[in-house]
Amino acid sequence: MAAANLVEVAALVGDTARATMLAALMGGQALTATELAFLARISRSTASGHLGKLVGARLIVVTRKRRFSYYRIASPLVAAMLEGIKLVAAIEVPARHRPRSAQDQAMRFARTCYDHLAGRASVALADALVAQGHIVLSDDGGEVTPSGERFLRSFGVELSPPARSRRLFCQPCLDWSERRYHLKGVVGAGILCRCLELGWFKRERDTRALRLTSAGRSGLLDVFGVALDGAARPWTPPKLRCEPDGIPPARHPR
C-alpha cells in the first residue's frame, strides 16, 4: 500500500504542468485556476483537470469565494516534500553550466519557501541570529535561546503558534540554492511575515522571488547586522493583459 501511494504521488508531481502549478503555489499565496493555467501555459479546462487530481490526492486544497476557486498547498508537510524534491533536483552529477537569468538570480537572492524566507538573504539572517546567540541550529533541529526570544519579540515576531497547530517551532531548512540552512517553522514564518509588514521585502507577481527594498536593506543592517549590498538586480515580470476581474487570462500553447 505504501509503495502504491508513493507511485501515485510521484506520478502526480512528475507531470510538467502539475509541477509548475505546485511550484507557483509554493509562494504561499492562494491562486485561482486561471492564474495557474497561465503560469503552466495550458488551457483553463486542462488546468481544472490537473487541479482536481491534486485536490483528490490532498496535495492542495481549494477554497471557494463567490464565483472563484482559490488553490493553495495543503500543509507544511506537502511544502517540505516539494522543497525536498527541488533540493534533490538541484544536485547535478556531473554539473552542467546553465546561464542564469535575471529571474533566476532574483530567486536565489530572496524568495518565499511556502511560508518562510529562503535564498541568500534568508541564509544571511540565519547566520546572524546564530552568531549573536539568538538561535542554535544543528542537523537535528533548532532552538530559540532566551536572548533570541526577547530579540524576536522586540522585533515584532509572533512566537506563539496557533491553537492545535502541529507546525515545528524552529527548524533548519536546507536552502537548495545556497546549500546551507535557513529557518522554517513558526520562527521562520514569523520573520518573513514581519519583514513583509515592515515593507522590507515586496512580493512580485507571478514569481516566488521577493524584492528587497531600500528600507529593508537599511533595516536588516540596523536590526540584524546583515549587509546585503550585493543584492541581485530586481527582476521585473512581464506585464500581463488582465480580464475585468483583474485575473490574467489562460495562455494556450501553440
Helices and strands as residue ranges (DSSP letters): H 2-14, H 16-25, E 31-32, H 33-40, H 44-56, E 60-65, E 68-73, H 76-89, H 102-109, E 111-113, E 116-118, H 120-131, E 135-138, E 141-144, H 146-155, E 171-174, E 181-184, H 185-197, E 201-203, E 210-212, H 214-219, I 220-224
